[in-house]
Amino acid sequence: MPDPIKWEDGSLYLLDQRRIPFEVEYLKCTNYQDVAEAIEKMIVRGAPAIGIAAAYGIVLASHGGLPMVKEAVSRLSKTRPTAVNLFWALEKMERAATDFHDATAKDPGLILKDHLLEVAVDIHEEERRIEKLIALHGQSIVPPNCQVLTHCNAGALATGGIGTALGVIRMAQKIGKAIKVYCDETRPLLQGARLSSWELWMDGLDVTVICDDMAAFLMKKGKVDLVIVGADRIASNGDTANKIGTYNLAVLCKYHGIPFYVAAPRSTIDCSIKDGEAVPIEERDPDEVRTVRGVKIFLEDIPAWNPAFDVTPGDLISGIITEAGILKAPYRESIETAMRIDVNFEDAHWADSYLKQGGSEDGGI
Ligand SMILES: CSC[C@H]1O[C@H](OP(=O)(O)O)[C@H](O)[C@@H]1O
């Protein structure tokens, strides 16, 4: 699986996910403006991946010192409003620059860029380790011979690691639970059809793409035992913002008595908001609805509505799988506890032993 985010020789290379699966092309970013545009155009997308890319964007601004770092933070924070990982990463990078700036006042020899690169790489590497823990915890809710439905792409392309929802699926498969996966195509930008099916197919999994409007009938036919999705922002009561169409699945799962799980790192939890009403929902260009891969499907003059996310109430969520374990309702309490847990990353190593089974040295992805 090509890395969606690569830092090489002082530049950031972003896999252009708009072209996947038919072309594998990287965009070279040499300044923070390039990174901001890449996030807005969804060349790089997915909550954790957006945060990681933005962190490297701050590194590209470091030659201008703290003033340019602050300029870059402001610009990057205006790219996409919903995924909280973006703001978490920018805050961490700005704090590192500010703290370091005080230090450089005393010792001008220190190089801000090297320090910020260290912090950005650490954010990236920690995300990879976190996803292995999410996968280890999450596989426990996947029964053998499970038929799993997933929505959008919460895989390696969305996170820079093994993925969150797809990381759970990969781990369950590697541990020996034969999995059949259905991917919702996920209109309008088709992240499920283009990205998730490609990731899973490349890993040799049994994957089938369905149109979003087929999910209910698939459930009625008894072909879905579990739904697992990613997240972009989780409120302190467990209400979860994720790709538009996720809420539909949660309601359908309630009706059909099917478990509905969210998989996400704790950096996706926003404890500053009490419920999902406060999540800023990105509205994108109506032309994304008006076209399919550039081909118009209805008249220009007819308005289109294009919210990129919806919010699933916590009471429709069976569990939230994080690196600190699987959180259950009441989420206000379980989230409060989870945020205080000091996670032992040692376990991530034995995740590798599973992921490497039949896979390459880099943990099977
Ligand atoms: C692992 S988070 C992935 C999350 O992000 C996606 O949104 P987008 O493709 O618009 O960045 C979608 O909500 C996924 O669940």
The ligand as an ORCA input file, in Angstrom:
! r2SCAN-3c Opt
* xyz 0 1
  C      -9.826      7.507      9.869
  S     -10.737      8.935      9.732
  C     -11.426      8.785      8.171
  C     -12.661      9.596      8.024
  O     -12.397     10.770      7.227
  C     -13.231     10.689      6.084
  O     -13.650     11.929      5.624
  P     -12.904     12.614      4.343
  O     -12.671     11.516      3.338
  O     -13.898     13.655      3.905
  O     -11.640     13.206      4.898
  C     -14.405      9.877      6.558
  O     -15.261     10.624      7.388
  C     -13.693      8.799      7.314
  O     -14.465      8.043      8.170
*
